[in-house]
Amino acid sequence: TAGPGQPGPAACASWCRCDGDGRADCSGRGLAGVPERLSAFTYYLDISMNNITELPANVFKNLTYLEELRLAGNDLTFIHPEALSGLHQLKVLMLQNNQLKTVPSQALRGLHALQSLRLDANHITEVPEDSFEGLQQLRHLWLDDNNLAEVPMGPLGDLGSLQALTLALNRITRIPDHAFANFSSLVVLHLHNNKIKEIGRNSFNGLDNLETLDLNFNNLETFPEAVQALPKLKELGFHSNNIAVIPERAFQNNPLLRTIHLYDNPLSIVGVSAFQNLSDLHSLMLRGASKTELFPSLAGAASLESLTLTGTQIGAIPSWLCEDLHSLRTLDLSYNEIKELPGFQGCFQLEELNLQHNHIQLIHRDTFQGLASLHILDLSRNEITSIHQDAFSSLTSLTNLDLSSNHFSSLPTAGLSSLNQLKLAGNLEMKGPLAPRHFPRLRTISLPYAYQCCAFTGCESVLSATAEDEGKTGVSINADSAEEEERIPLPLHCSPSPGAFKPCEYLLGSWMIRLT
Amino acid sequence: EVPPSCTRGCEVCSEYNGCLKCMPKLFILLERSDIRQIGVCLASCPVGYFGVRNPDMNKCNKCKIENCEACFSRNFCTKCKEGLYSHRGRCYLSCPEGLSPTNGTTECAS
């Protein structure tokens, strides 16, 4: 009978499922060793999720056609230096989820065709200098979820063809200068979930083709200026760090950047020129840069679709904003100190605009002119005293309008016929009623006073009351019997809803009681 | 005793949704079973998926790259479908301009 790994008469080990074309799946069978009597022409062998603790010498000696070997999820603690000898065609070796404490460098030596090597989720603390010698074809290396305290610069130096590397989820605290100097082919580098506090000015020199760099969830306290050595960078993440300042011209050498993840940093200052000339930038989220006073220049950001800039001391929106950002769909400028709004004409693709919690006082005729795609507009918690009667006239797609907690006394209704949600609560100067016919699609409305809901929620005696009111407020209301039929049949929620102590009619003939 | 509905490597199992939480270092893959999602624990993600490791959970996510069979991350392919050419983690019907397959492989280089 054939010994472990010895070829059988094109048979299949009893524990395995073989497809007859060279693929053998022996995964999850509780095996303690490599199955015997495998076909000599096996090119794919999966013995993952078993209980194999060691690989003895020459265990795959005659499986010379093997291209993919899966040993993930065993309990491997030791791999004999000669265990993998003979595997000259091997391209993919999966050793993740085992108990290895060091890289089995001698065992790897002869694998000249190896392209993908997985060593993630072991307990590797040491990477011998010769770990990857001879692996000139290696393209993809997983070393994440181990116990590395530093970047194994020496051993990695042999991997000139490497294109994807992850060192995430280790205990790395610093990236020395020239740590990846030989990696001109590297495209993806993951360093997230380490303890990186310091990155040298020249740490990323040599990474001429890097497109993705993930530094999320580390302890960085200063902006990693070393990214300026990455001309091909498209995606950069350094969210969840301790960075307070994004310096001037931070990304001047990264013209291809599409995505920058920088949330969950205690940002306070953002350089005005930090984000200039990023023509591929797709979205930008800057929250809580509390000491930032000037709107960062976004010149050239023609691809920007989403911009969030909140929690700053910015007092004005530059007039050029929409000249550059004509791809903008969502704009969130809430929780700033904005007093005056420019015209948003050029942002004709805008769908959501959030200006909540600023100091805006006036809405001019042309402020929102041309925003035919706008669905959601939030102007709540400002100081708006006056809204031009045509301010909303071109907002033909507007469905949600929040104007709550302002100071205006009357609402222009031109252009609001598409609304299904309208919030006006907290505008205590707005005492007059509203005419339901201006809002044929309304589902939810919140108003300053309960009696104003009577026109919307069908209190029987509302008509006589509202007819009488018309004289006082000058707001056009049609109170004859036709109004009865026009009442909106669809379910509509109006708050605060009238009740015993908030009647639709007078209470003892006194207006004052009614207004409470 | 792990209920039958859960594969090996499961830490928290449910009768209705299979595994809810896998043992440390294993990936959870959410498979669809008619209207239900079933959690399965794996040491490596299946074809068309890649593993994302995080301190609290490891998950199999779909490769989002066209014509890719196995990927390293959301935007880097390690193995293109049969007959396609690869260059820097992307898959092509033919090598991009200025590049050509290197000595009989399906990898493009300048």
Interface residues (C-beta under 8 A of the other chain):
Chain A: G28 S48 M49 R70 A72 G73 M94 Q96 N97 Q115 S116 R118 D120 A121 R139 H140 D144 D145 Q163 A164 T166 A168 L169 V187 V188 H190 N193 N209 E211 T212 F217 E235
Chain B: T7 R8 G9 K25 L26 L42 A43 S44 G51 R53 N54 P55 N58 F72 S73 N75 F76 T78 R88 G89
